[in-house]
C-alpha cells in the first residue's frame, strides 16, 4: 500500500467540488506524493478516473465500502500551466 502524504475529506460534497479541491491540493504536493481522497458522491469514481487520465496522475486505488469512496492518487509529472 502506498504511503499517504495528504488527505482530502470531500465527504458530503458533490460534483464538481471534490475535483476542484483535489486540483488545488495536487498542485501543491511533490511529484510522486500520494493524496488520499474520501468521498460520498458516486460521480467521483468517474471524475477522478478522468482527472488522472487527463492530467497524467496515477489512480493507485479506487474502492467503495457502504457508500463511502476512497481513492489514492499519485501525482505524476504534469506540465506547468
C-alpha positions in Angstrom: 0.0 0.0 0.0 1.2 3.5 -0.8 2.1 5.9 1.9 -0.4 8.8 2.1 1.2 12.3 2.0 -2.1 14.3 2.3 -5.8 13.5 2.8 -8.7 15.3 1.3 -12.0 14.7 3.1 -14.7 15.5 0.5 -17.5 13.5 2.1 -20.8 15.3 1.8 -19.6 17.4 -1.2 -21.0 16.9 -4.7 -19.6 17.4 -8.2 -17.7 19.5 -9.1 -16.4 20.4 -5.6 -14.3 17.3 -4.9 -12.4 17.5 -8.2 -11.8 21.3 -7.7 -10.5 20.7 -4.2 -8.3 17.8 -5.4 -6.9 20.0 -8.2 -5.9 22.6 -5.7 -4.2 20.1 -3.4 -2.4 18.1 -6.1 -0.9 21.3 -7.4 0.9 21.9 -4.1 2.3 18.4 -3.4 5.5 17.0 -4.8 5.7 14.7 -7.8 5.3 11.1 -6.6 3.3 12.1 -3.5 0.0 10.3 -2.8 -3.2 12.1 -2.0 -6.0 10.1 -0.3 -9.5 11.3 -1.1 -12.5 10.3 0.9 -15.9 11.0 -0.8 -19.5 10.1 -0.7 -20.6 11.3 -4.2 -20.7 8.3 -6.6 -19.8 10.5 -9.5 -16.3 10.9 -8.0 -15.4 7.4 -9.4 -15.8 8.8 -13.0 -14.5 12.2 -12.1 -11.2 11.1 -10.5 -10.6 8.5 -13.2 -10.9 11.2 -15.9 -8.9 13.7 -13.8 -6.0 11.3 -13.6 -6.2 10.3 -17.2 -6.2 13.9 -18.5 -3.5 15.2 -16.1 -1.2 12.3 -16.0 -1.6 11.2 -12.4 -1.9 7.6 -11.3 -5.1 6.3 -9.7 -3.4 3.9 -7.3 -6.6 2.8 -5.5 -10.4 3.3 -6.1 -12.6 1.5 -3.6 -16.2 1.8 -2.3 -17.4 0.4 1.0 -21.1 1.0 2.1 -21.3 4.2 0.1 -18.0 5.6 1.2 -15.4 6.0 -1.6 -11.7 6.1 -1.1 -9.1 7.0 -3.7 -5.3 7.1 -3.6 -3.9 9.3 -6.3 -0.1 9.6 -7.0 0.9 12.9 -8.5 2.5 12.5 -11.9 4.8 14.8 -13.9 2.2 17.3 -15.2 3.1 20.2 -17.5 3.1 23.6 -15.9 0.2 25.9 -16.8 
